[in-house]
Amino acid sequence: MNTRLFNARICSMARGMDIVYGELWVFDEKIAYVGEGMPPRMPFDREIDLNGNLVLPGFKNAHAHSAMTFLRSFADDLPLLDWLDQKIFPMEARLVPEHAYMLSLLAIMEYLTSGITAAFDMYMFPREMARATIDSGFRTVLCGTVNNNSYKNSEELVEWYQYYNTMHERLSCRLGFHAEYTCARDVLEGVAQAVRCLKAPVFCHNSESRREVEQCVARTGMTPTTYMDRFGLFEYGGGGYHCVCLDDRDTDIFSKRGLAVISCPGSNSKLASGIAPIKTFVDAGIPVAIGTDGPASNNALDMFREMFLLTALQKLDTGDASALPAGDVLKMACVTGARVMGLTECDSLAAGKYADLIVIDLMQPNMQPLNNIMDNLVYSGGKSVVKMTMVNGRILYEDGRFDIGVDPTAVYAAANRVIRDMNI
């Protein structure tokens, strides 16, 4: 389908954060033109007058556990490790693949309402998330969930990586393991062997809480980052989720290895895990992307809330109101997240890139006046301003309506049925 968006404000993020007034053409799944406008060279299936509304690259949710939607508001107001051991892990043990498909669709619907066009999903039953992604039109990067219970051998990890990276054009994957504290030494060595075989980056939860770090030091004499680095896990880059409690040596390792930090300020705040030193990472040249984490710990999958919390918490933590300006945060959500996830063809709006974009309704009270549109998005924005979400050239969400191949009420009913069948 060929679509013309015209009479639009466009922030392409291709070479900066400037906003131009013009139009954007989509031919099938890719962007064909971005500019001030010229006579169309061919007829369009649909031409949309945006009346001055804003077009942006889609947000990238760089850390998610999508199918955990069934545990939204199930176990709140607990510290991280108690929350995991006492509430989450026992319930996850009862989850079956047929549940994960609809639960993943529920998360995808919420992503679309928040302007999220791709998610870096780390959860059990990747086949079901893959199927939900393909059926709905969404884009997903799967991340491995290796732990003591699931690990078999490095050959299986290599096969997993190769399988999901060739399954579908909107699906890719990255090596990953849950965390140092859920992976014995032989498991970490096996993952490192797969890293070397594939010459691929690897991702994991890292230093999410002070208690996690203290327990690792007690076991190994080292922080999680230093300990994991000994196995050669980060030889080809990758990143860490959360990274609330990295020390100076850990930060040096991140810089040396080209690792990225994926920060989840909403989840970290709710679990009282702490505030990640994002300004320190930025000053050290470490790429920072933004994730929502899972709907069991957040509990929302809302990039606007994450952007606000990321900058507000840095200002509070550093005592510096100038820390982490809104434009920098917006770039993390759109551009850096894409690059961390390996989605370099979705990181900006330019001819030849995939048409993963969102339209922001500027004619909303919280977007007016237009003193600074970028500041409005980060400091006063919310999901209510997302007018349209397009993935791979297809409009999946527009003016409150979904086009994902399934009735939303059926998804809601299925999610509630999962919980009811577990006899909670």
Buried (B, 14 or more C-beta within 10 A) or exposed (E): EBBBBBBBBBBBBBEEBEBEEBBBBBBEBBBBBBEEBEEBEEEBEEBBEBEEBBBBBBBBBBBBBBBBBBBBEBBBEBEBBEBBEEBBEEBBEEBEEEBBBBBBBBBBBBBBBBBBBBBBBBBBBBBBBBBBBBBBBBBBBBBBBBBEEBBEEBEBBBEBBEEBBEBBEBBBBBBBBBBBBBBEEEBBBBBBBBBBBBEBBBBBBBBBBEBBBEBBBEEBEBBBBBBBBEBBBBBBBBBBBBBBBBEEEBBBBBEEBBBBBBBBBBBBBBBEBBBBBBBBBBEBEBBBBBBBBBBBBBBBBBBBBBBBBBBBBBBEBBEEEEBBEBBBBBBBBBBBBBBBBBBEEBBBBBBEBBBBBBBBBBEBEEBEEEEEBBBBBBBBBBBBBBBBBBBBBBBBBBEEEBEBEBEEEEBEEBBEEBBEEEEE
